[in-house]
Amino acid sequence: MMIITGSTVTVRGNPNMSYLPHAASKGALRSFTRQLAAEGAKHKIRANTVSPGPIRTPATAVIPPEPKERIRASIPLGRWGEVEDVAYCALYLASDEARWVTGADFVIDGGGAVAGL
């Protein structure tokens, strides 16, 4: 089982920052995951991508209050994600309950991608 870290930038762009290198690399990982799932299936290898949106971490703690609040307000579920939100998805994918899941991209972003954010 392989769990690859993706990004929501693969399902929507980010007009506020220069995300080109990030988007290109995460898009490549998403494609890599699908191909690995296809080729690895005969060897019982499963591969999935977990793509988090805005998550509260030490790195995001330095974002100034106003932009941080703007981001929070744009999330349909109304809050920043927690590290545990992503970890629970990874735990599921690593478990036997996900034994028939491969080649998927799990977007963990509080609904931002489906809202077009």
Secondary structure, 3 states (H helix, E strand, C coil): CEEEECCHHHCCCCCCCCCHHHHHHHHHHHHHHHHHHHHHHHHCCCEEEEEECCECCCCHHHCCHHHHHHHHHHCCCCCCECHHHHHHHHHHHHCHHHCCCCCCEEEECCCCCCCCC
